[in-house]
Structure formats: structure tokens, C-alpha cells
Amino acid sequence: MEVESKAQAIEALRAGVEWIMLDNMSLEDMRDIVTMRGPDGPRLEASGSITLDTVRAVAETGVDAISVGAITHSAPAFDLSLLLTPTAPHA
């Protein structure tokens, strides 16, 4: 479940979901949610506005996973097409 606030995260924790994506949250809110979920709670993933410069601080909050969109947002595109030709069945 994707949440955008600490209040929504608390709702998700109470609902018993298996995975919560913390979208554009402050480091302080992420740390609080990690503490609230306890050792047996759902997995927590941080996402939104995370860069390679901030990923260490986000990791130090204790979340289980981090999405860093900056890695793919600036990746160059490669245009590729495949042309397939049918062949006779093999005997």
C-alpha cells in the first residue's frame, strides 16, 4: 500500500498490510514509522525524491527497501525493434 503521510502509514499498519511504500516522507517520519511497525511488522519501502546523494540517510532510517527513481529517470533510451520471420516447422 502506498502512503503519503504518517497518519496514512498508521492506518496501513493497523490494517495489517504486508508492504507499505512511504512516498515523499521526511527522514523523521520514516524513522517513526519504522519504530511503530516493530520487528514483525510489514516491509517498508521509501520512495519519492530520493537521490544518490540522499540514499544513505534514507537507509539509516531502517526501511527495508529504497526506490531511487533518479537512476532510471536520466538513463538514455535505446530504440530497438525485432522483426520475426516464421520458419517451417522442424521435423
Biotite code that builds the C-alpha atoms (Angstrom):
import biotite.structure as struc

atoms = struc.array([
    struc.Atom([0.000, 0.000, 0.000], chain_id="A", res_id=1, res_name="MET", atom_name="CA", element="C"),
    struc.Atom([1.353, 3.436, -0.894], chain_id="A", res_id=2, res_name="GLU", atom_name="CA", element="C"),
    struc.Atom([1.037, 6.124, 1.773], chain_id="A", res_id=3, res_name="VAL", atom_name="CA", element="C"),
    struc.Atom([1.897, 9.820, 1.697], chain_id="A", res_id=4, res_name="GLU", atom_name="CA", element="C"),
    struc.Atom([1.659, 10.743, 5.380], chain_id="A", res_id=5, res_name="SER", atom_name="CA", element="C"),
    struc.Atom([2.411, 9.345, 8.805], chain_id="A", res_id=6, res_name="LYS", atom_name="CA", element="C"),
    struc.Atom([-1.339, 9.148, 9.505], chain_id="A", res_id=7, res_name="ALA", atom_name="CA", element="C"),
    struc.Atom([-1.885, 7.008, 6.398], chain_id="A", res_id=8, res_name="GLN", atom_name="CA", element="C"),
    struc.Atom([1.057, 4.796, 7.416], chain_id="A", res_id=9, res_name="ALA", atom_name="CA", element="C"),
    struc.Atom([-0.518, 4.231, 10.825], chain_id="A", res_id=10, res_name="ILE", atom_name="CA", element="C"),
    struc.Atom([-3.769, 3.210, 9.112], chain_id="A", res_id=11, res_name="GLU", atom_name="CA", element="C"),
    struc.Atom([-1.854, 0.772, 6.895], chain_id="A", res_id=12, res_name="ALA", atom_name="CA", element="C"),
    struc.Atom([-0.050, -0.692, 9.924], chain_id="A", res_id=13, res_name="LEU", atom_name="CA", element="C"),
    struc.Atom([-3.396, -1.212, 11.687], chain_id="A", res_id=14, res_name="ARG", atom_name="CA", element="C"),
    struc.Atom([-4.856, -2.813, 8.553], chain_id="A", res_id=15, res_name="ALA", atom_name="CA", element="C"),
    struc.Atom([-2.151, -5.462, 8.578], chain_id="A", res_id=16, res_name="GLY", atom_name="CA", element="C"),
    struc.Atom([-0.836, -4.964, 5.046], chain_id="A", res_id=17, res_name="VAL", atom_name="CA", element="C"),
    struc.Atom([2.315, -6.830, 4.060], chain_id="A", res_id=18, res_name="GLU", atom_name="CA", element="C"),
    struc.Atom([4.204, -3.983, 2.357], chain_id="A", res_id=19, res_name="TRP", atom_name="CA", element="C"),
    struc.Atom([3.992, -0.199, 2.758], chain_id="A", res_id=20, res_name="ILE", atom_name="CA", element="C"),
    struc.Atom([5.553, 2.295, 0.356], chain_id="A", res_id=21, res_name="MET", atom_name="CA", element="C"),
    struc.Atom([6.417, 5.543, 2.119], chain_id="A", res_id=22, res_name="LEU", atom_name="CA", element="C"),
    struc.Atom([6.135, 8.176, -0.605], chain_id="A", res_id=23, res_name="ASP", atom_name="CA", element="C"),
    struc.Atom([7.942, 11.524, -0.213], chain_id="A", res_id=24, res_name="ASN", atom_name="CA", element="C"),
    struc.Atom([8.217, 11.302, 3.571], chain_id="A", res_id=25, res_name="MET", atom_name="CA", element="C"),
    struc.Atom([10.668, 13.099, 5.809], chain_id="A", res_id=26, res_name="SER", atom_name="CA", element="C"),
    struc.Atom([13.503, 11.140, 7.396], chain_id="A", res_id=27, res_name="LEU", atom_name="CA", element="C"),
    struc.Atom([11.953, 11.772, 10.807], chain_id="A", res_id=28, res_name="GLU", atom_name="CA", element="C"),
    struc.Atom([8.577, 10.346, 9.739], chain_id="A", res_id=29, res_name="ASP", atom_name="CA", element="C"),
    struc.Atom([10.258, 7.293, 8.200], chain_id="A", res_id=30, res_name="MET", atom_name="CA", element="C"),
    struc.Atom([12.194, 6.640, 11.426], chain_id="A", res_id=31, res_name="ARG", atom_name="CA", element="C"),
    struc.Atom([8.977, 6.967, 13.466], chain_id="A", res_id=32, res_name="ASP", atom_name="CA", element="C"),
    struc.Atom([7.118, 4.521, 11.210], chain_id="A", res_id=33, res_name="ILE", atom_name="CA", element="C"),
    struc.Atom([9.988, 2.006, 11.352], chain_id="A", res_id=34, res_name="VAL", atom_name="CA", element="C"),
    struc.Atom([9.776, 2.144, 15.157], chain_id="A", res_id=35, res_name="THR", atom_name="CA", element="C"),
    struc.Atom([5.968, 1.825, 15.162], chain_id="A", res_id=36, res_name="MET", atom_name="CA", element="C"),
    struc.Atom([5.927, -1.239, 12.918], chain_id="A", res_id=37, res_name="ARG", atom_name="CA", element="C"),
    struc.Atom([8.187, -3.234, 15.260], chain_id="A", res_id=38, res_name="GLY", atom_name="CA", element="C"),
    struc.Atom([10.248, -6.313, 14.350], chain_id="A", res_id=39, res_name="PRO", atom_name="CA", element="C"),
    struc.Atom([7.356, -8.357, 12.945], chain_id="A", res_id=40, res_name="ASP", atom_name="CA", element="C"),
    struc.Atom([5.533, -5.636, 11.018], chain_id="A", res_id=41, res_name="GLY", atom_name="CA", element="C"),
    struc.Atom([5.224, -5.171, 7.281], chain_id="A", res_id=42, res_name="PRO", atom_name="CA", element="C"),
    struc.Atom([8.091, -4.380, 4.944], chain_id="A", res_id=43, res_name="ARG", atom_name="CA", element="C"),
    struc.Atom([8.671, -0.678, 4.429], chain_id="A", res_id=44, res_name="LEU", atom_name="CA", element="C"),
    struc.Atom([9.878, 0.875, 1.178], chain_id="A", res_id=45, res_name="GLU", atom_name="CA", element="C"),
    struc.Atom([10.945, 4.517, 0.850], chain_id="A", res_id=46, res_name="ALA", atom_name="CA", element="C"),
    struc.Atom([10.297, 6.240, -2.454], chain_id="A", res_id=47, res_name="SER", atom_name="CA", element="C"),
    struc.Atom([9.896, 9.668, -3.988], chain_id="A", res_id=48, res_name="GLY", atom_name="CA", element="C"),
    struc.Atom([12.525, 12.391, -4.291], chain_id="A", res_id=49, res_name="SER", atom_name="CA", element="C"),
    struc.Atom([15.331, 10.049, -3.260], chain_id="A", res_id=50, res_name="ILE", atom_name="CA", element="C"),
    struc.Atom([18.640, 10.652, -4.987], chain_id="A", res_id=51, res_name="THR", atom_name="CA", element="C"),
    struc.Atom([22.017, 9.002, -4.830], chain_id="A", res_id=52, res_name="LEU", atom_name="CA", element="C"),
    struc.Atom([23.049, 11.858, -2.521], chain_id="A", res_id=53, res_name="ASP", atom_name="CA", element="C"),
    struc.Atom([20.263, 11.140, -0.008], chain_id="A", res_id=54, res_name="THR", atom_name="CA", element="C"),
    struc.Atom([20.008, 7.342, -0.209], chain_id="A", res_id=55, res_name="VAL", atom_name="CA", element="C"),
    struc.Atom([22.380, 6.715, 2.736], chain_id="A", res_id=56, res_name="ARG", atom_name="CA", element="C"),
    struc.Atom([20.340, 8.901, 5.097], chain_id="A", res_id=57, res_name="ALA", atom_name="CA", element="C"),
    struc.Atom([17.156, 7.147, 3.970], chain_id="A", res_id=58, res_name="VAL", atom_name="CA", element="C"),
    struc.Atom([18.758, 3.720, 4.512], chain_id="A", res_id=59, res_name="ALA", atom_name="CA", element="C"),
    struc.Atom([19.755, 4.760, 8.026], chain_id="A", res_id=60, res_name="GLU", atom_name="CA", element="C"),
    struc.Atom([16.057, 5.223, 8.938], chain_id="A", res_id=61, res_name="THR", atom_name="CA", element="C"),
    struc.Atom([15.701, 1.427, 8.950], chain_id="A", res_id=62, res_name="GLY", atom_name="CA", element="C"),
    struc.Atom([13.404, 0.951, 5.958], chain_id="A", res_id=63, res_name="VAL", atom_name="CA", element="C"),
    struc.Atom([13.665, -2.393, 4.170], chain_id="A", res_id=64, res_name="ASP", atom_name="CA", element="C"),
    struc.Atom([13.834, -1.133, 0.583], chain_id="A", res_id=65, res_name="ALA", atom_name="CA", element="C"),
    struc.Atom([14.507, 2.112, -1.268], chain_id="A", res_id=66, res_name="ILE", atom_name="CA", element="C"),
    struc.Atom([13.375, 3.172, -4.729], chain_id="A", res_id=67, res_name="SER", atom_name="CA", element="C"),
    struc.Atom([15.736, 5.655, -6.362], chain_id="A", res_id=68, res_name="VAL", atom_name="CA", element="C"),
    struc.Atom([13.979, 6.894, -9.466], chain_id="A", res_id=69, res_name="GLY", atom_name="CA", element="C"),
    struc.Atom([16.913, 9.150, -10.330], chain_id="A", res_id=70, res_name="ALA", atom_name="CA", element="C"),
    struc.Atom([18.752, 6.054, -11.556], chain_id="A", res_id=71, res_name="ILE", atom_name="CA", element="C"),
    struc.Atom([16.231, 5.402, -14.331], chain_id="A", res_id=72, res_name="THR", atom_name="CA", element="C"),
    struc.Atom([14.869, 8.917, -14.924], chain_id="A", res_id=73, res_name="HIS", atom_name="CA", element="C"),
    struc.Atom([18.123, 10.031, -16.515], chain_id="A", res_id=74, res_name="SER", atom_name="CA", element="C"),
    struc.Atom([19.007, 6.795, -18.275], chain_id="A", res_id=75, res_name="ALA", atom_name="CA", element="C"),
    struc.Atom([19.341, 7.148, -22.038], chain_id="A", res_id=76, res_name="PRO", atom_name="CA", element="C"),
    struc.Atom([16.776, 5.275, -24.118], chain_id="A", res_id=77, res_name="ALA", atom_name="CA", element="C"),
    struc.Atom([17.748, 2.640, -26.650], chain_id="A", res_id=78, res_name="PHE", atom_name="CA", element="C"),
    struc.Atom([15.334, 2.150, -29.526], chain_id="A", res_id=79, res_name="ASP", atom_name="CA", element="C"),
    struc.Atom([15.219, -1.500, -30.517], chain_id="A", res_id=80, res_name="LEU", atom_name="CA", element="C"),
    struc.Atom([12.848, -3.467, -32.688], chain_id="A", res_id=81, res_name="SER", atom_name="CA", element="C"),
    struc.Atom([12.833, -7.112, -33.649], chain_id="A", res_id=82, res_name="LEU", atom_name="CA", element="C"),
    struc.Atom([11.472, -8.443, -36.887], chain_id="A", res_id=83, res_name="LEU", atom_name="CA", element="C"),
    struc.Atom([10.484, -12.079, -36.672], chain_id="A", res_id=84, res_name="LEU", atom_name="CA", element="C"),
    struc.Atom([10.008, -14.295, -39.700], chain_id="A", res_id=85, res_name="THR", atom_name="CA", element="C"),
    struc.Atom([8.112, -17.538, -39.461], chain_id="A", res_id=86, res_name="PRO", atom_name="CA", element="C"),
    struc.Atom([10.056, -20.643, -40.407], chain_id="A", res_id=87, res_name="THR", atom_name="CA", element="C"),
    struc.Atom([8.974, -24.102, -41.466], chain_id="A", res_id=88, res_name="ALA", atom_name="CA", element="C"),
    struc.Atom([8.334, -26.497, -38.568], chain_id="A", res_id=89, res_name="PRO", atom_name="CA", element="C"),
    struc.Atom([11.278, -28.700, -37.668], chain_id="A", res_id=90, res_name="HIS", atom_name="CA", element="C"),
    struc.Atom([10.940, -32.358, -38.351], chain_id="A", res_id=91, res_name="ALA", atom_name="CA", element="C"),
])
